[in-house]
Amino acid sequence: MHFLSHIKRLYASEFFKFSVVLLSSNAIAQAIGFVAYPIITRLYSPEIFGMFNLFLSIVTILTLLTTGQYELAILLPESEKKATALFQLSVMLTVGVALFFFIIISLFGKNIIALFHKEELVSLLPYLPLYLLLWGFWQTLNYYFVRQKKYYSISAYNITQSVTGGGMKCLFGFKGFLAFGLVWGQLLGQFLATSISFISGRSVLKQLKQWDSREIAAVAKIYSNFPKFQLSNELLNVFAGNLPVLLLSFYFEIGKIGLFSLALTVGMAPVILFSNSVYQVLFRKVSEQVQNKEKILNICFAFGKMCLIFILPFFVLFMFLPNNFFALLFGAKWTGVGFYLKLMLPWLFLVVLHASLCFVPNLFFRQKMAIVIEIISVTIRIISLFLGAYLRNFDLAVGLFCGASALMMAMKLTWYFLLAKKYESNLLCKNCNL
């Protein structure tokens, strides 16, 4: 009964309302994406898909540098002036980083490609600075919208990005632009989605026109833990997530990388979109609770219980789908996708929980400890991949990586709940002293 009362209060809360807005838009975006994928996989080969995902793995790691992770701090200050300065600081950093990589690629592009022994990257690497610029600006805008509770503008981005991105990839594939189609579709989808979201949320963006260089310098110093520690933590985390594509591409043919990449994309996309939806609302709600010196553990536990009741059954159902279902869905040349996807399922379920609650260390400025844990996590996952590569067994490498990743996710989740429990214990002690 106690749990049911929590659920009833959750349904009536602002948290539930805004979560539904983001989740419904993400559900629509995912439905559109899944309609597009059977077409995309019939237009592009596993080799092209593998090379595209190698490019995305490199870009995804570098996108973290664009803002210095200052965009995460936009939700924390009570002052709107400080939040505005954090937005402007993040935009400035994004432009600077994109320009820096434009110069680096112009001067040393061939040397960078030689590191990966993949000549096909020559044609894709020039698009990297543009991708960094678009992604950094969207991440900054996204967190500002979360602060202002402009969740409908975020929803507009999700749906537009899925429709235009998937549609453009199909269009370029049909027109025969196979070498560039996936990258062009990704960039055009990102640009159009960001533009529409910006226009729909312009009513809260007027105050961003006033620039205060002193305030920008002040917030850069106040929230310096984000580029110092949170950035390092995120770089390690994202690097670890992209390790299979980056590392195994040195040891195995790109076609196998393509099969694994599709499985990872199909499995991770709905997980990340769901987690991001909940994360943004949870981060806003829990940070308010901390600012007001209120309890947070009940919110975290209620979310965990809801995932076990409503999300876990879908993962169990997926486990029993026959492997030939995925070959029928994506085409005969993609046989093996189902096997890799099933290997990932325990890890992916824990990602749902972890990615929704990974803001907890930031609330209590525990980024240093988060880096230590992430270094251990990355080390274990690297060892698992090298073991599979050493034995020349691609499937073993993927299986060991997924198992190691699931174990580390469980450890980090335990730590998040311990941090929340310690916060409430300290809160209780302070109240008793009063």
C-alpha positions in Angstrom: 0.0 0.0 0.0 2.9 2.3 0.8 4.3 1.8 -2.7 0.9 2.3 -4.3 0.5 5.6 -2.5 3.9 6.7 -3.9 2.7 5.7 -7.4 -0.6 7.7 -7.0 1.3 10.8 -5.9 3.7 10.3 -8.8 0.8 10.2 -11.3 -0.5 13.5 -10.0 2.9 15.2 -10.0 4.5 17.6 -12.3 7.3 15.0 -12.8 4.8 12.5 -14.3 3.2 15.2 -16.5 6.5 16.3 -18.1 7.9 12.8 -18.3 4.8 11.8 -20.3 5.4 14.7 -22.7 9.0 13.7 -23.4 8.3 9.9 -23.4 5.4 10.3 -25.8 7.5 12.3 -28.2 10.3 9.8 -27.9 7.9 7.0 -28.5 6.8 8.6 -31.8 10.4 9.3 -32.7 11.3 5.7 -32.1 8.4 4.4 -34.1 9.5 6.5 -37.0 13.1 5.4 -36.6 12.1 1.7 -36.6 10.1 2.2 -39.7 13.1 3.7 -41.4 15.7 1.1 -40.3 14.5 -1.8 -42.4 14.7 0.5 -45.4 18.1 1.9 -44.4 19.6 -1.6 -43.9 18.5 -2.7 -47.4 20.1 0.4 -48.9 23.4 0.4 -47.1 25.8 -2.6 -46.5 27.2 -3.7 -43.1 30.5 -2.3 -44.2 29.1 1.2 -44.9 27.1 1.1 -41.7 30.3 0.0 -39.8 32.3 2.8 -41.2 29.6 5.3 -40.3 29.5 4.1 -36.7 33.2 4.3 -36.5 32.9 7.9 -37.5 30.1 8.4 -35.0 32.1 6.8 -32.2 34.9 9.3 -32.8 32.5 12.2 -33.0 30.5 11.2 -29.9 33.6 11.3 -27.7 34.7 14.6 -29.1 31.2 16.2 -28.6 31.8 16.1 -24.8 34.6 18.7 -25.3 32.4 21.2 -27.0 30.8 22.6 -23.9 33.2 21.5 -21.2 30.1 20.0 -19.6 29.0 23.4 -18.3 25.6 22.8 -19.8 24.9 20.3 -17.0 25.3 23.1 -14.5 22.5 25.3 -16.1 20.0 23.5 -13.9 21.8 24.1 -10.6 21.9 27.9 -9.8 18.9 29.6 -8.3 19.8 32.8 -10.1 18.5 33.1 -13.7 21.4 35.5 -14.4 23.9 32.7 -13.6 22.0 30.2 -15.7 22.1 32.6 -18.6 25.8 33.1 -18.2 26.3 29.3 -18.2 24.3 29.0 -21.4 26.5 31.7 -23.0 29.7 30.1 -21.8 28.7 26.8 -23.2 27.9 28.3 -26.6 31.2 30.2 -26.7 33.1 27.0 -25.9 31.2 25.1 -28.6 32.2 27.6 -31.3 35.8 27.6 -30.1 36.1 23.8 -30.1 34.4 23.3 -33.5 36.8 25.9 -35.0 39.8 24.2 -33.3 38.9 20.8 -34.9 38.3 22.5 -38.2 41.9 23.8 -38.2 43.3 20.4 -36.9 41.5 18.4 -39.6 42.5 20.8 -42.3 46.2 20.5 -41.3 46.5 16.9 -40.0 43.5 15.1 -41.4 45.5 12.4 -43.2 47.7 11.7 -40.2 44.6 11.2 -38.0 43.1 8.8 -40.5 46.3 6.8 -40.6 45.9 6.0 -36.9 42.7 4.0 -37.6 44.0 2.3 -40.8 40.7 3.1 -42.5 41.1 5.1 -45.7 37.3 5.4 -46.0 37.4 7.9 -43.1 39.0 10.4 -45.5 35.7 11.5 -47.0 33.8 11.6 -43.6 36.3 13.4 -41.3 35.7 17.0 -42.8 32.1 16.8 -41.5 33.3 16.4 -37.9 33.5 20.1 -36.9 30.0 20.8 -38.2 28.7 17.9 -36.2 30.4 19.2 -33.1 29.0 22.7 -33.6 25.4 21.4 -34.0 25.5 18.9 -31.2 27.2 21.3 -28.7 24.6 24.0 -29.4 21.7 21.6 -29.1 23.0 20.2 -25.8 23.2 23.7 -24.3 19.8 24.6 -25.6 18.3 21.4 -24.3 19.4 21.9 -20.7 18.2 25.5 -20.8 14.8 24.3 -22.0 14.8 21.8 -19.1 15.4 24.6 -16.7 12.6 26.7 -18.2 10.3 23.6 -18.3 10.0 24.0 -22.1 9.5 20.2 -22.6 7.4 20.7 -25.7 10.3 22.3 -27.5 12.5 19.3 -26.6 9.7 17.0 -27.9 9.7 19.0 -31.2 13.4 18.3 -31.5 13.0 14.5 -30.9 10.3 14.0 -33.5 11.9 16.3 -36.1 15.3 14.7 -35.7 13.9 11.2 -36.2 11.7 12.1 -39.2 14.2 14.2 -41.1 17.2 12.1 -40.1 15.7 8.8 -41.1 14.0 10.3 -44.2 17.2 11.9 -45.5 19.2 8.7 -45.0 16.6 6.8 -47.0 16.5 9.5 -49.7 20.3 9.7 -50.1 20.4 5.9 -50.2 17.8 5.7 -53.0 19.7 8.4 -54.9 22.9 6.3 -54.7 24.9 8.5 -52.4 25.9 5.5 -50.3 29.3 6.8 -49.1 27.9 10.0 -47.7 24.2 9.3 -47.2 24.2 8.3 -43.6 26.4 11.3 -42.5 24.4 13.8 -44.6 21.2 12.5 -43.2 22.5 12.7 -39.6 23.7 16.3 -40.0 20.6 17.6 -41.9 18.3 15.9 -39.3 20.3 17.5 -36.5 20.2 21.0 -38.1 16.5 21.0 -38.9 15.5 19.6 -35.5 17.6 22.1 -33.6 16.2 25.0 -35.7 12.6 24.0 -35.1 13.2 23.5 -31.4 14.9 26.9 -31.2 11.9 28.6 -33.0 9.3 26.8 -30.8 11.1 27.9 -27.6 12.1 31.4 -28.6 9.8 33.0 -26.0 12.2 32.1 -23.1 15.4 32.9 -25.1 15.0 36.7 -25.1 17.0 37.1 -21.9 20.0 35.3 -23.4 20.7 38.4 -25.6 22.2 40.3 -22.6 25.9 39.3 -22.3 27.8 39.9 -19.1 31.5 39.0 -19.4 32.1 39.3 -15.6 29.2 36.9 -14.9 30.4 34.4 -17.5 33.9 34.5 -15.9 32.3 34.1 -12.4 30.2 31.0 -13.3 33.2 29.5 -15.2 35.0 29.6 -11.8 32.1 28.6 -9.6 31.3 25.5 -11.7 34.9 24.6 -12.6 34.3 21.1 -11.3 32.3 20.3 -14.4 35.2 20.7 -16.9 37.8 19.5 -14.3 36.0 16.3 -13.2 32.7 15.8 -14.8 34.2 16.1 -18.3 36.8 13.5 -17.5 34.2 11.2 -16.1 32.0 11.6 -19.2 34.9 11.2 -21.5 35.8 7.9 -19.8 32.1 6.8 -19.8 31.5 7.6 -23.5 34.8 6.2 -24.5 34.0 2.9 -22.7 30.6 2.8 -24.4 32.2 3.2 -27.8 35.1 0.9 -27.1 33.8 -2.1 -29.1 33.6 -0.2 -32.3 36.8 1.7 -31.8 39.0 -1.2 -30.5 37.6 -4.2 -32.4 37.8 -2.3 -35.7 41.6 -2.9 -35.4 41.3 -6.7 -35.1 38.2 -7.7 -37.1 36.7 -7.0 -40.5 34.4 -3.9 -40.7 31.4 -6.0 -41.7 31.3 -7.6 -38.2 31.6 -4.1 -36.7 28.6 -3.1 -38.9 26.5 -6.0 -37.5 27.4 -5.2 -34.0 26.8 -1.5 -34.6 23.3 -2.0 -35.9 22.5 -4.2 -32.8 23.9 -1.5 -30.5 22.0 1.2 -32.4 18.7 -0.6 -32.3 19.1 -1.6 -28.6 20.6 1.6 -27.3 18.5 4.2 -29.1 15.2 3.6 -27.3 17.0 3.1 -24.0 18.9 6.4 -24.3 15.8 8.3 -25.5 13.7 7.0 -22.6 16.5 7.6 -20.1 17.1 11.1 -21.4 13.4 11.9 -21.0 13.3 10.7 -17.4 16.8 12.1 -16.6 15.9 15.6 -17.6 12.8 15.7 -15.5 14.3 13.8 -12.6 17.4 16.0 -12.6 15.2 19.1 -12.5 13.0 17.7 -9.7 15.7 16.2 -7.5 17.9 19.3 -7.8 14.9 21.4 -6.6 14.5 19.0 -3.7 18.1 19.3 -2.7 18.0 23.1 -3.0 14.9 23.1 -0.7 16.6 20.6 1.7 14.0 18.0 1.1 14.2 14.2 0.8 15.1 12.5 -2.5 15.5 8.8 -1.8 11.8 8.1 -2.1 11.8 9.5 -5.7 14.8 7.4 -6.7 13.3 4.2 -5.2 9.9 4.8 -6.8 11.6 5.3 -10.2 13.6 2.0 -9.7 10.5 0.1 -8.8 8.5 1.4 -11.8 11.3 0.3 -14.1 11.2 -3.2 -12.6 7.5 -3.4 -13.0 6.9 -1.7 -16.4 10.3 -1.8 -18.3 11.9 -5.1 -17.4 9.2 -7.3 -18.9 9.9 -5.8 -22.4 13.6 -6.9 -22.1 12.5 -10.4 -21.0 10.2 -10.6 -24.0 12.9 -9.5 -26.4 15.2 -12.3 -25.1 12.7 -14.9 -26.5 12.4 -13.4 -30.0 13.9 -15.8 -32.6 17.1 -14.6 -34.2 15.7 -15.0 -37.7 13.1 -12.3 -36.8 15.9 -9.7 -37.1 17.2 -11.1 -40.4 13.6 -10.9 -41.7 13.3 -7.3 -40.4 16.6 -5.9 -41.6 17.5 -8.2 -44.5 19.4 -11.4 -44.9 22.8 -9.7 -44.9 22.2 -8.6 -41.3 21.9 -12.1 -39.9 23.6 -12.1 -36.5 22.1 -8.8 -35.3 19.6 -10.6 -33.0 22.4 -12.6 -31.3 24.4 -9.5 -30.4 21.3 -7.6 -29.3 20.4 -10.4 -26.9 23.9 -10.4 -25.4 23.4 -6.7 -24.6 19.9 -6.9 -22.9 21.0 -7.2 -19.2 23.5 -4.3 -19.8 20.9 -2.2 -21.6 18.3 -2.6 -18.8 20.9 -1.3 -16.3 21.7 1.6 -18.6 18.0 2.6 -18.3 18.4 3.0 -14.5 22.0 4.4 -14.6 21.5 6.9 -17.4 18.3 8.3 -15.6 20.1 8.8 -12.3 23.7 9.6 -13.3 23.2 13.2 -12.2 23.4 12.2 -8.5 27.2 12.7 -8.0 26.8 16.2 -9.6 24.3 17.2 -6.9 26.8 16.5 -4.1 30.0 17.6 -6.0 31.3 14.0 -5.9 32.8 14.1 -9.4 36.3 13.1 -8.2 35.0 9.8 -6.8 33.0 9.3 -10.0 36.2 9.6 -12.1 37.9 6.9 -9.9 34.9 4.5 -10.4 34.8 5.3 -14.2 38.6 4.5 -14.5 38.0 1.1 -12.9 35.0 0.6 -15.2 36.9 1.5 -18.4 39.9 -0.7 -17.4 37.7 -3.8 -16.8 35.9 -3.3 -20.1 39.2 -2.8 -22.0 40.5 -6.0 -20.6 37.4 -7.9 -21.6 37.7 -6.7 -25.2 41.4 -7.4 -25.4 40.8 -10.9 -24.2 38.3 -11.6 -26.9 40.6 -9.9 -29.5 43.6 -11.9 -28.3 41.6 -15.2 -28.8 40.4 -13.9 -32.2 36.8 -14.5 -31.1 34.5 -11.5 -31.9 31.4 -12.9 -30.2 33.4 -13.7 -27.0 34.8 -10.1 -27.0 31.2 -8.7 -27.3 29.8 -11.0 -24.6 32.6 -10.2 -22.1 32.2 -6.5 -22.8 28.5 -6.6 -22.2 28.9 -8.6 -19.0 31.6 -6.3 -17.6 29.5 -3.3 -18.5 26.4 -4.7 -16.7 28.5 -5.4 -13.6 29.9 -1.8 -13.5 26.5 -0.3 -14.1 25.2 -2.2 -11.1 28.1 -0.9 -8.9 27.5 2.7 -9.9 23.8 2.5 -9.2 24.5 1.2 -5.8 26.8 4.1 -5.1 24.1 6.6 -6.3 21.6 5.2 -3.8 24.2 5.3 -1.1 24.9 9.0 -1.8 21.2 9.8 -1.7 20.9 7.9 1.6 23.9 9.7 3.1 22.3 13.1 2.1 19.1 12.2 3.8 20.9 11.0 7.0 22.8 14.4 7.1 19.5 16.2 6.5 17.9 14.4 9.4 20.8 15.2 11.7 20.6 18.9 10.9 16.9 18.9 11.5 17.4 17.1 14.9 20.0 19.7 15.9 17.5 22.5 15.1 
